Amino acid sequence: MRFRLAFLLMGFTFTITQAIMVRELMVAFLGNELSIGLVLGCWLILEALGSLAMARLIVRLAHPLLYPALQVLLALVLPLSLLVAFSIRTLLGAVPGEGLGAGVMSLASFFVLLPVGIIDGGMFTAASEAFTRYTGRGVPAVGQVYVLEAIGGILGGVLFTLLFSTLSSVRTVLLLVALNLISALSLSMPGRRTAGAIIGVLLAGSLVLLLPGPSSALEKIFTGVQWRGYELAFYGNSVYGNVAVIRMREQYTLFSNGIPIITTPYPDINFVQDIAHLPLLFIGETKRCLILSGGAGGLIHELLRYPWERIDYAEIDPLLLKALRDIRAPLADEELGNPAVKVHYIDGRLLLRKKASSGGAEAYNLVIVNLPYPSTLQLNRFYTREFFSLVRRVLAEEGILVVMAPGSLTYLSPAMRDLNLSLYVTLKEVFPHVFPIPGDGVNLWLASSRVDFEKVGVEELVERARMRPLQGTIVGERYIRLRFNPARLAWFREELRGGRALVNSDLKPLGLLSGLAYWNEMFAPAFGRYFSYLTRLGFWHFALFVLLIAVAPGLLLLSGRMKSSALIPMVVAFTGFGGMCYDLAVIFAFQIFYGYVYREIALLVAAFMAGLSFGGWLMSRRVERGAAWGELVRVEGGLVALWFSFPLLLTAIYRWGGEASIPLLLLLNALGGFMVGVEFPLASKIYSEKRRVSEAAGVMYGMDLMGAFLGSLLYSAALLPSLGLAGSCWLVG
């Protein structure tokens, strides 16, 4: 029982640790989902290296205390790794809000996860050796370890989602440290008094740190390191993300997942007055307005100059507005306390879908999307053809949509040009009238079904401005003539020529590809060129590469240079690759459908692990009666069939899933895990016929993780952005 509980704890620990590290590094990397693939990829390659190294050393290191020693080592490095994750931006010299390139994110993730990942991989091989000796059952014992770790991962994912997601990372890690030390103590006793005494002292220290006073002090140390050099006025986690507020003299800046989104009490006046007043020059009446994020702290204040009947304001995370109230921001209090303002704590797109399905009962004169450009899947959902179609359904006949993109009045870089052009052609898919207002830093894009912006001349706009309550704002006659200068508009349109016109959609997020190219163009130019190059590749370019990979082993087999048994590690590696792509596809699909994955990532991983453990358990029992190549081929055939049907299933859930979408996605992820889990014990049985069981387990586990590492990198950084969900699924199949 001690061993089984220890192996359950192994999966429990690493699932929660993964979720915490992904969460904290997403904050460090400003919420970019690309970082999920990079973090998981680094974790997996380190696990693979640890597993393969332990497979080679297990003969010399085999000792009853090996596994508990690794548990103690893990307990010591977990808090240190978390501290490095908190301080990584400080170590890199990045200021708040500054982006990091993909290369820097990869190196940072590798550095942060190095000790934890190596220990994780080594623990599986050590556990297989210990349990094989304990039970004397060979491969079935390895299968049991595999299943127990997966079940522990399920428990970890469920508990993290339900209980730990809003608990601070520091306290969660301290709890994991204490549990691992308790397990190590139980495996070391009786008979190992010295080891037991050392572990007991460490356990007592961890329990003291878990007390409210010491744990709060430790949290302040960690967050102080994270925001070193700045006065932290507010810090907290919700199910949607991390919220922090820093104070510089009288100015507060609010960060959501590391991205600065609100400044108060002195906002960017030019920006909020531009977005509030310039579009309204084209609107005859001001009855209803819808703001999707970023309304508090200045924008609503400017809009309240007009006699609105109602302003609906969607903000997904209540903690954002709680932070503003806690720092007593007077401007936000004035805005949110106005009777015309109705705050909806819901994802803006989900609110829009509800409004659209109400049959046009509420028609908006103005819809403002106050969000950054599509550098993440969450943001990309507000720049797709499907989103704009929802907006059109809730707009009044002469209503206007306002969205933004990066801009410049002197030079549009290639990525900036492609990003603006992608937004333009996507808007034109839905709206007959689309009009840009070029700016230095931000371009405003206006779209409408009935308002022909081109027919409204500058003189008419100036006359309308005189009739509006614009006293004390920057929007005067000279400013309007400058912003709507025909020569400036002609220059901007000429600059867009020659760009790649990529229509952005939910299931093929080409806008994200343009956003990533722009992001890296600013912070890592080499990777910016890489993402720009990806926009020029199609499905058949990738497919040709896959065919070359498939042909190579066949030629080696036919020439006699490779034995058939050498295929087994390759088979496991490719299945690991596909399994990780599958898991990421479901995670990213959830992000596309719902717009947040901060909390649910652990639950989604747990569903995959549930299927993995069930499949592994079934096959572990079956292989006791023998294993054959034919059975392995059938399993591979099932995996291929699943991959080719996967995009159809995802599309069906997207269109018709409704309220059942979340359980259906969890079930779909469990199915993928089941197919991957079925193969591992079967492949291990075939491969271990002439090898030491624990050595074979280490090689199989390492190759599985190596494939998963490649899957996490390629799927998140290449396949999904360029091919979309359907194309990437068919390619992996």
N, C-alpha and C positions, 0 to 999 in steps of 0.2 A: 504493500500500500504506500510506503514511503516513496518508493521509486515512481509509482504512478502519479502521486500528487506532485512530485518534483517535476515530472515531464509535463503535466498539465500547467504547472506554474511557468515553465519555460515558454510555452506558447502564449500564455496570459501576459507575461512580462513583455515579450517582444512585440506583441500586437499593440499594447498600450504605449510602449516606448516609441514604436513606429509612428503612431498617431500623434504623439506629443511632438516628436522631432519634425514631422511634416508640418504640424501646426505652427511651431515656433519658427521654423525656417521659411514657411510661407510669409510670416510677418516680416522676417528679415529680408526676404526677396520681394516684398510688396505685393503679395497675394497672387502671384503669377502661377497658373496651374502647370506650366512647364516645369516649375520647381518641384511639383509632386513627382513627376517622372524622374527628374534628376536625383532627388533625395532617395526615392525607392531604388533607383538604379545603383547609386553608390552603396546603399545598404546591402543590396543583393550581391554585388561584386565582392564586397568585403566578407559577407557570409560565405560566398563560394570559396574565397581564398582561405578563410578559417577552416572550412570543412575539408578542403583538399589537403591543407597542411596537417590537420589532425589525422586524416586518413593515412598519411605517410609516417607520422610519428607515433601512432597509437600502439604499435608493438613495443616501443621503448618506454612510452609514457603510461602504459596500462597500470593503474594503481587504484585501490578502493577509494582513495580520497580525491581522485582526479576530477570527478564531476562536482562534488561540493566545493573543491578549490576554485573551479571556474565560476560557481555561483557567488562565492565571496568576492572574487575579482570583479565580477559584473556589478555587485553591490557597491564596490568602491569607485568604479568608473562612471556609473550612471549619473550621479550628481555633477561630476566634472564635465561630462559631455553636454549636459544641459546648460551648465554655466558657459561653456564655449559657444553653444547655440545662441544664448542670450547676448553674448558679447561679440558675435562675429562681425557685425557692422562696425562696431568700435575698433576691432582689430584691423579691419580693412580700411579704416579711415573714411567711411561713407557717412555723409551728413543725413539727417532725417529727410526722407522723401526722395533721396538720390537713388536711381535705379542701378542695378548690377547686370552685367552681361552674362550670357549663358556659360561662358568659360569660367568666369569668377564664381558663379553659383555652383558649378560642378566641383571646382577645387575646394570651395568652402564646405560643401556638403560632405565631400570625402574626408576632409580634415576633422569635421565635427563628429562624424560617425565612425571613424577609424577604429577606436578601441571597442566600441559596443558591437559593431558588425563582425569583427574578427572573432570575438568571444562567442557571439551568437552562432556562427558557423561551426566553431570548434565544439560547442556544447552538444550539438546534435550527434556528431560522430562519437563523442565521449559517452553520451547517453546510450547510443546503440551498443557500444562495447560493454558498458556496465550492465545493461538489461540482458544482453546475450549471455554474459557470464552468470547472471542471477537466475535466468530461466532455463538456459541451455537449449533454446529453441531456434537459434539461427535467424534466418530471414523473417519468419513470423514475428520474432521479437523486435526486429527493426521496423516492421510494419506497424507494430503496436506503438512504438515510440513516435512514429510519423503521425499516427492517428491521435495519440494523446496530446501531442504538441498542437495539432490542428484544433482539437476540442478546447484546449486552453486558450487558443487564439479566438475561438468563437465567444467564450465567456468574457475574455478581455474586451472584445469589440462591443458586445452588448452592454457590459457594465460601464465602459468608457462613454458610450453614447447616452446612457440613461443617468449615470451618476457623476462621472468624472469630467465630462466635457466642459462644465463651467467651473470646476475646481481648478485651482492654480496648478500649473505644471510642476512647481517645486514640491507641493504637498503630495501630488500623485507619485512623483519619483521617489520621495522619501518612503511612501507606503510600499512601493515595489522593492526598495532596498530592504526594508524590514522583513517582508515576506520571503525574499530570497535568503536572507540570513537565517531565518527560522528553519527553512527547508534544509539549508546546508548543515545546520546544527543537528537536525534529526538524522541526516545521513551519516554524520560523523560520529554520533554516539550510538551505543556505548563503546568503550574500549579506546577511544582516541581523546584522552582528557586534555592534552595540551591544545590540540586543534579546537576542541570544544570550548575551552576557556577563552581562546583568542576570538572565536566567533561570538561567544557570549558577550564579551566586552563591546565588540562592534555593534551587536544587536541592541545592547542597552543604550549606546550612544545614538543609534538611529531612532529608538523609541522616544528619547528625550527631545530630539529635534522635531518629532511629530507633534509635540505639545503646542498649543496655540501661540504662546509667546515666542519660543525659539523659531517656529516655522514662519511666523509673520516677519520676524527680524531677517530670516534668511531670504524671504521673498523680496524684501526691500533691498537687500544686497544685490540680488540677481537683476531686478528691474533697474536699480541704480547703475549697474554696469551696462545694461542695455541702452540706457539713455544718458550715458555719461556726458557731462558738460552741459546738461539741460535740466531745468527745474520741472519735475514731473508733477503736474497738478491733479491728474486722474489716471488710473490704470485699471483695466478689467477685461474679463473674457465673457462672452456670451456664446450661445449656440451658433451664432452667425460669424463670429470673428473676434479679433482683439481690438480694443479701443484704448487709445492713450491720448492724453492732452498735455502738451508742454507749454510752459509760460516763459515768455521773454519780456521782462518789464510788465507793461500793461496789456500785452498782446498774447492771446491764446491761439494755439494751432491744434486742431483735433485730427488725429490719425486713425484711420480704419485699416487694419491689417498692414500698417506701415505706410499707407498712402495718405498724404495730407488732403483733407476734403473740406474743412471749414476753418476760417480764421475769424476771430472775434476779439474785441468789439469793433475792430476796424477792418472790414473785409476789403477785398480787391474791388474798389469802387468802379473802376473802368469796366471790369468784367461784368459785375452784377447789373450795372446800369445798361450796358450793351444788351445783355441777354433779356432783360426785362422790358426795355423801352423800344429798341429798334424793331423787333417783330410786330409790336403793337401799332406801329405806324401804318401797317397794312390791314389792320382789323378795325371794323366799324363799331362794334359793341363789345363790352367786357362783362360777360355774365358768369361764365364758368371757366376755371383754369385748372389744369392738372400738372403737378410737378412731380417728376419721377426722380427722387433723391436730390440731396444737396440744396434744399430750399431754405433751411434755417441759417441764420447768421448773415443775412443781407438781401438775398434774392426776394424773399416774401415781403420784406420791408419795402423794397422798391415797387413791387406789384401792388401793394396796398395803397399806393397813391391813387389807384383807379377804383371805381365803385363796383367791385366784384360782388356778385350774389354769393359765390362760393369758390374757395380755393381748396382743392383736394391735394394733399401732400403725402406721398408714399415714401416711407423710410423703413427698410426691412428690419433694422436692428434698434429696439427700444433703448439699448444701452448708449447709443450715440446721443440721443436727446437727453437721456439721464445725465450724461457727462456734461452737457451744456448747462443743465439746471444746477448740477453740483458746483460748477465753477461760477454760478450766478451771472451768466452772460445776459446783460439787460436787453440787448437787441433780440436775442432768441426768445426771451420771456415775452417781450412785446409782440413778436410775430405769432408765436404759438398760442398766446392768450387771446388773440383777436377772434371774435365770434364767427367771422367769415371763413376762418381756416379750420379745416378738418384733417387731422393727422391720421393716417392709416399705417399701422405697424405691419407691413406686409411687403413682400417683394413687389417692386413696381410693375413688373410684367404680369405677375399673377393678378394684381389689382386690375390691370388693363384688360386681362382676359375676362374677369368677372364683369367689368363694365360693358365690354363688347357683347357678352352673352345675355345682357339684360334687355336686348332688343332696341337699343338706341334711346332708352329712357332718359339718359343724361348725355347731352351733346356739348362738347367743350369747344370754346372759341380759341383756346391756346393750350397746347401740350408742350411742356419743356422737359427735355431729357438732359439733366445737369449731371452728366457722368463723364469720366475720362474716355479717351479713345479705346477701341477694343484690343487691349493688351492681354486680356484674360478671357476665358470662356464665359465667365459670369458677366463681364462687360459686353462681350460680343453679342449676347442675347438681345441687347438694345440697339443693335445696328443691322439686323437681318431683315430679309424680305418679309418673313412671317410676322416679325414685330411691327414693321411699318403697316402691314395689312390690318393688324389689330388697332393701331392708332387711327387709321382711316375710318374704321367702323365707329369710333367714338367721337370723331371730330364733327362739329357743325358744318353746314354746307360751305361756309366761308371761313372755316377754322384753319389754323396754322400749326404745324409741327416745327419745333426748333431742336436741332441737334448740333453737336460741335465736333470739330476735328482740329488737329494741330495746324498752325498757319504761319506764314511769313510774308512780309511785304517786299522782300528783296530777292529771295531765292527759295524755290521749293526743291528740297532734296529728292532723290528718286523715291525713297520710301514714303516721304511725306506726300509726294505727288500721287503715288499709287493708293495710299490710304484715303486721300480725298476723292480720287476718281472712283474707288470702290464704293465709297459712301454715295457718291452721285448716281452711279448706274444702278445701285440697289434701290435708292429712293425713286428713281425713274421707273423701276419695275412696278411701283404701286401708285405713285402720284404723277399726274400729268404736268404739274408745275413745280419746278425745283429751282431754287435761287440761292447763290452763295453771297455772303457778305465777308469778303476777305479781311483779315486782321493780322496784327503783329503778335503772334503767339497763339491765337485762337481764331479759326474761321467759323462763322455761324452759317448753318445751312437751313433754309426755310423750305417747307414743302406744303402743298395744299392741293385739294381737289378742284377748287373753283377760283381761287385768287390767282390771277395772272400777274405775277410780280413785274414782269418786263414792261407791262403797259402803264405802270405807275411811275411817273417821271419824278426827278429830283425836286422840281418846283412844287409838285403836289405833296410830296413828303414833307417839305419845309412848311408848307401851309398847314398840313395836319398837325405838325409838331407844335405850332402856335396855339392850337386848340386843346392841347393835352397838358396835364399837370406836371410839367417838366422843369419848373423853376428850381434852381439849385442843383441841377444835374449837368453832366457834361454834354447831354444831347441837345445841342442848340443848332442854329442854322449852319454855322461854319463846320461844325462836326458832321452834320448830316451830309453836306456837300462833299466833305472829304471821304466819308465811309462809302458813299454811293457814287463816287466819281466814275463815269463811264470808262475812262482810260484805265483806271485800276482794275475794273471788272474785266475789261478786254485782255489786259496783261495776265490776270489770273487764269482765265480760260485758255489762253495760249500756253501757259505753263503746264496745264493739265494734259495737253496733247502729247502723245507718245507714251503715256503711262499704260499700265495693264488694267483694263476694265474688268475687275473680278466681282461678279455678283455674289454677295454674302448671304448665306442661308444658315438656318439652325443646324442642320445635319451635315452641311459642308461649309465649315466656318472659315472661308477664305479671307474674310475681314480680319480675323485673328492673325492669319499669316502676314497680312500687310501691317498689322499692329506690332507684331513681334519683330518684323523687319525694321520698322521705325524705332522701336525700343532699343534694339541692338545697334542700329545706326548711330544712336546718340551715345550709348554706354559701352558698346563693344563692336566697332565697325566691321571687324572680320566676320562676326556672326551675322551682322546686318546684311552683308553680301550673301551669306549662306541662305538666309530666309528669302531674300530677293530671288536667288537662283531657284529655290523651291517652287516659286510661283510659276516657273517656266516648265516644270516637270509634270507629266501626266501619268495616268495609271500604267500605260504600257512601258514607260521608262523603268518604273519600279518592277514591273512584271518580268522584264528581260533579265534584270539582276537576279530575281528569284529563280528563274529557269537555269541560270548559270550555276547557282548554288546547288540546285537539284541534280544537275548533270554530273558534277564533280565526283561525288561518292560512287555513282554508278560506274564511271570510267575506272576509278581506282579498284572497285570490286572485280570488274571484268578483266583488268590487267593482272590481277593477283597480288597487287601491292597492298591490299587491305583485307583483313579477315572479316568475316560477317559479324563476329562478336564485337568488333570495334564499332559497329553501327549503333550498338545499344546506348553508349553515352551520347552519341549524336542525336538519337531519337529522343532521349530524355531532355537534352538541351533544347531541341526544337519545340518540344511540348512545353517546357518552361517558358520559352519565348512566347508561344501562343497563349499560355495561361496568363502571363502578366499583361499581354496586350488585351486579353478578354476582360480582365479585372479593371484595367484602366479605361477600357471602352465603356463599361458600365458606370464607373465613377464619373467619367466625363459626360456621359449621357444624363446622369442625375444632375450634374451641374447645368447642363443645357436646359433640362426640363424645369428645374426649380431655382437655380441661381445661387445656391449655397451648398457647400459640401464640408464646411469646417467641422461640424459635429458628426455628420453621417458617414464620413469616410471610414471610421472604425467599424460601423455597423455593416457597411458594404463589404469591407474586407472580411468581416466575421461571416457573412453569408457565403463568400467564396470558400473560406476555411471550413464551414460546415459541410458543404458539398465535398470538399477535399477529404475531410476525415471520414465521411460515410463511404465514399468510393474506395479510399485506402483500406478501411476496415473490411469491406466486402471482399476485395481482392486479396488481402492478407490471409483470410480464411481459405480462399480458393487455392492459393499457390501452395498450401500445405499438401495438396494432392498432386502437385506438379505444375509446370508452366511450359507453354509451347510458343513457338514463333507465330503460329497461325492466330493464336489468341491476341498477341500483340498487334498483329496487322489489323485485326477486327477493331481493336480499341482505336488505332490510328484512323481507321475509316470513319468511326463514329465522331472523332474530333473534327475531321474534315467536313463531315455533314453538318455538324453543329455550327462551324464557322460560316458555311455558305448560307445557312438559314438565319444566322444571328442578325444581320442587318434588317431582314424582313420582320423579325420579332421586335427589334428595337423600334422600327418605323410604326408597327402596329400599336405598340405601347404609347409612342409619342402622339399618335393621332386619336386613339380611342381608349387609352388607359384610364383617363380621368383620375378620380380619387384612388383608384387601385394601382396607379403607376408605381408607387414606392414598393408595395409588396411584390409586384410583378418584377421589378428590377432586382429586388433581393432574391427572388426565386430564380431568375435568369442567371444571376451571378453564382448561386449555389449549384445550378446545373453545370456551368463551366468548371467550377471547382471539382465536382463529382467526376467529370471526364478526365481531368488531370490527375486526380487522386487515384483513380482506378489503375492508371498506368505504372505508377512508381513502384509498388511492391512486385508487380509482374516483371518489369524490366530489371529490378534488383535481383530477383530470383534467377533469371536467365544469366545475368552478368556474374553472379557469385558462385556459379557451379564449380569453377576452378580457382576461387579466390577466398581469402578470409572475409567473413561476412561483414564485420565492421569496416574493413577497408573498402569493400564494394559499396557499402552504404554511404561512406564518405565521398567516394567518387561520384556516385549517382546524385547525391544531394548537391555536391559542388557543381556538377554539370547542369542540373536543374536550375540552380541559382544563376549560373553563368548565362544560360539562355534567357532567364527572366530579366537579368540585368540589361542585356541587349534589347529585349522587348520594351522595357521601361523607357530607355533612351530613344529608340527609334520611333516608337509609337507616339510619344508625347512631343518629340521635337521634329518629326518629319511626316509620318504617315497620316495622323489625324488632321493637322493643319492643312496639308496639301491635298489629301484625297477625301476627307470627310469620313463620317462613320461608316457608310456603306462601302466605299471604295477601299478603305483600309481593312475592313473585315474580309472582303473577298481576296485581297492580296495576301493576308495572313493565312487564309484558308488554302 
